[in-house]
Amino acid sequence: MAFADAQLPAVIQEASCPVKITLAGTVVRGDAIGYSTGWKPALATAGSVIQLRGVAGESGVSGDIITGFFGPCVLGGDDRFSDATPGGAVYVAEGSDSGQYTQTAPTTQSDADTQVGVAISATELLITPNVEADHVHA
């Protein structure tokens, strides 16, 4: 089996640095979020890269004010994640999977391939938002 992110609302088991933000896109609790003309789902795809800056603490749509977490977060213990490889790297997904996570490093030129966390178990992820320099696959 391979890692899967069903993008259902995640259980946030631990989280730090909560901040109220206004959304510019639709998110589900636990989604990777970033900033590009507003707070919206993160995405690793070339041409539309939105680097992960935090984790959505609540589900919402554009214009909603939600809590975002900008420090380490433990997500899982529910049906959102399955078959993760414990100890394996976690990245923001590419393609049309906005806000989702993957254990497959993006390899397309100009995709964002910054590691954003690590799998703790088959169903739990530790996400560590980074506000420093990002990496794009050359």
C-alpha positions as CSV (number, residue, x, y, z in Angstrom):
1,M,0.0,0.0,0.0
2,A,1.1,3.6,-0.5
3,F,0.5,6.6,1.6
4,A,-2.9,8.3,1.1
5,D,-4.3,11.6,2.2
6,A,-8.2,11.4,2.0
7,Q,-8.4,15.2,2.8
8,L,-11.0,14.6,5.5
9,P,-10.9,16.9,8.5
10,A,-7.9,15.8,10.5
11,V,-7.7,15.4,14.2
12,I,-5.2,17.9,15.5
13,Q,-3.6,16.1,18.4
14,E,-1.0,18.8,19.2
15,A,-0.4,22.2,17.8
16,S,1.4,25.4,18.5
17,C,1.4,29.1,17.6
18,P,-2.3,29.6,16.9
19,V,-3.1,32.8,14.8
20,K,-6.4,34.0,13.4
21,I,-6.3,34.3,9.6
22,T,-8.7,35.3,6.9
23,L,-9.0,32.6,4.1
24,A,-8.7,33.3,0.4
25,G,-9.6,29.7,-0.5
26,T,-11.4,26.7,0.8
27,V,-9.6,24.5,3.3
28,V,-10.3,21.4,5.5
29,R,-9.1,21.2,9.1
30,G,-5.5,19.9,8.9
31,D,-4.7,21.1,5.4
32,A,-1.4,22.6,4.5
33,I,-1.9,26.3,4.0
34,G,0.3,29.0,2.5
35,Y,0.0,32.6,1.4
36,S,-0.5,33.8,-2.2
37,T,-2.7,36.9,-2.4
38,G,-4.3,35.5,0.8
39,W,-4.3,32.4,2.9
40,K,-5.2,29.3,0.9
41,P,-4.3,25.6,0.4
42,A,-0.6,24.9,-0.2
43,L,0.4,23.3,-3.5
44,A,3.8,22.0,-4.8
45,T,3.0,22.3,-8.5
46,A,5.2,24.3,-10.8
47,G,3.6,27.6,-11.9
48,S,1.2,27.7,-9.0
49,V,3.5,26.9,-6.0
50,I,2.1,27.9,-2.7
51,Q,4.6,27.0,0.0
52,L,3.4,25.5,3.3
53,R,3.5,28.2,6.0
54,G,1.0,26.7,8.5
55,V,-1.8,24.2,9.1
56,A,-5.5,25.0,9.0
57,G,-7.0,24.6,12.5
58,E,-10.5,24.7,11.2
59,S,-12.3,24.1,7.9
60,G,-13.5,27.2,6.0
61,V,-14.1,29.0,2.7
62,S,-12.8,32.2,1.3
63,G,-13.6,35.1,3.6
64,D,-13.9,33.0,6.7
65,I,-11.7,33.8,9.7
66,I,-10.2,30.6,11.1
67,T,-7.3,29.6,13.4
68,G,-4.1,28.6,11.6
69,F,-1.2,26.9,13.4
70,F,2.3,28.2,12.5
71,G,4.3,25.9,14.8
72,P,4.8,22.1,14.9
73,C,1.5,20.2,14.6
74,V,0.7,16.5,15.1
75,L,-2.1,15.4,12.8
76,G,-3.9,12.1,12.5
77,G,-5.5,9.4,14.6
78,D,-8.5,9.4,12.3
79,D,-9.3,8.4,8.7
80,R,-7.4,11.2,6.9
81,F,-4.0,9.5,6.6
82,S,-3.3,5.8,5.8
83,D,-0.3,3.7,5.1
84,A,2.4,6.3,5.9
85,T,5.9,5.0,6.3
86,P,6.9,5.9,9.9
87,G,10.1,8.0,9.9
88,G,9.6,8.9,6.2
89,A,9.6,12.5,4.9
90,V,6.3,14.4,4.2
91,Y,5.9,16.9,1.4
92,V,3.0,19.1,0.1
93,A,1.2,17.4,-2.7
94,E,1.3,18.5,-6.3
95,G,-1.2,18.3,-9.2
96,S,-4.7,19.3,-8.1
97,D,-4.3,18.1,-4.5
98,S,-4.3,21.5,-2.9
99,G,-3.7,21.3,0.8
100,Q,-2.9,17.6,0.8
101,Y,0.3,15.9,2.0
102,T,2.4,13.2,0.3
103,Q,5.4,11.0,1.0
104,T,6.5,11.2,-2.6
105,A,9.0,14.0,-3.2
106,P,7.9,16.2,-6.1
107,T,10.4,15.8,-8.9
108,T,9.0,18.0,-11.8
109,Q,11.2,21.0,-12.5
110,S,10.0,24.1,-10.6
111,D,7.9,22.0,-8.2
112,A,8.3,22.8,-4.5
113,D,10.1,19.9,-2.9
114,T,10.6,21.3,0.6
115,Q,10.1,18.6,3.3
116,V,7.4,19.8,5.6
117,G,7.2,17.0,8.1
118,V,7.7,13.4,9.0
119,A,5.4,10.4,9.5
120,I,5.2,9.4,13.1
121,S,3.0,6.3,12.4
122,A,1.0,4.9,9.5
123,T,-1.8,7.4,10.4
124,E,0.0,10.3,12.1
125,L,2.1,13.1,10.7
126,L,4.3,15.7,12.4
127,I,4.1,18.9,10.3
128,T,6.7,21.6,10.9
129,P,5.9,24.8,9.2
130,N,8.9,26.8,8.0
131,V,9.0,30.5,7.3
132,E,12.6,30.4,6.1
133,A,13.9,29.9,2.5
134,D,12.1,27.3,0.4
135,H,13.4,24.9,-2.1
136,V,12.2,24.4,-5.6
137,H,13.2,21.4,-7.7
138,A,15.8,22.5,-10.3
